[in-house]
């Protein structure tokens, strides 16, 4: 028998955005259905778009403002990826240091090139 698995945490940003979307669509539907004059205040083309646009705007804002869900189960994955990136950066710096000529050698090479160049 397999051991029980702990349920995954509910993603705060996703749940909050979804909840706001449902709430806003229902609220705007209720306004346009039950408030006299609200439906006639908008052109016919916008009446169907306003609930969707309002829900999208508020859901985006809610998703932006809500905190990220803490994921301690992914800490090892993040640490391993960070270690790989740091190792790759250190290796690249070492390659640059090995392949780069010393400052004196660069100056000497530049002086040789200037001596060999024909006068203009």
N, C-alpha and C positions, 0 to 999 in steps of 0.2 A: 504494500500500500504506500502511495506517495505521501510525503508529509504535507500538512496544510500550508498553503501560501498566504502570507498576509495580503490583504487587499491593497491595491495601489491607492495612493492619495488622490483625492479629487483635485484636479487642477483649478486653482482659484481663478485665474484669468478666464479660462474657458467657461467655467460655471457662472461666473459673474456676468460675462458678456451675453451668454445664452439667456440667463434670467432677465437681464435688462431688455433684450430683444423681445421676449414674450410679453413682458409687462408693457412696454411702449406700444407695441402693435395692438394689444388689447385695449389700452387706455385711449389711443387715438381712434380705434374702431368705435368705442363707446362714445367718444366726443362727437364723431361724425354721425353716429346713429341716433343719439338721444338729445343732443343739444340743438335746440332750434336755431336755424340760421348758420350753423357752423359749416354744413356741407355746401351751402350756396355761396359762402364767402370765398371759396376757392374755385378757380376755373375747372371745368370737367377734366381736362388733361392732368391736372395736379392732384385731384382727389385720390386717385389710386397710388400715386407716388409718395405722397407725404408720409404715410405710415412707414413705408420701407426706408425712406431717407432719414426720418426721425429715429427709427430703430437702429439703423446703421451708425448714425452719428453718436448716439448715446452708448451703444454697445462698444464702439471703438474707444470712446472716452473711458468707459468703465474698465475695459481691458488694459488701457494704458495706466490707469490709476491704481488698480488692484495689485497687491504684492505677489511676487512669484511664489509658487508652492515650494517649500523646502524639500529637497530630495537627497537625504543622507545616503540612500542606497546607491547613488551615482557618484559619491565623493571619490571612490577609488578609481572610477573610470576617468573622471576629470583630472585627478592627480597623475595618472599614468599618461594621459595625453599631454599634459603640461610638461612632464619630464621628457617625453619624446621631443617636443618642440624645443625645449631648452638644450637638449643634447644635439639636435640638428643645428641650432644656432651656434653652439660652441664649436661644432665640427666645421661649420662654414667659416667662422672667424679664424680658426686654425689654418684652414686651407688658404685664406687670403694672406695670413701672416707668412706662411711658408712660400707662397708664390710671389709675394711682393719683394722687389729688390730693396736693398738697404739704401738709406738716403744718400750716402756718399757715392754709391754705385750709380744712382740715378743722376747725380750731378755730373759725375765723370762721363756718363753716356751722353748727357745733354751737351757737354763741352765738346765731345768728339763729333757729334752731329753738327754742331755749329762750325767747327774747323773744316769739316768735309763739305759743307754747303758752299756752292759757288757764289761769288759776290753778285749782288743784284744790280 
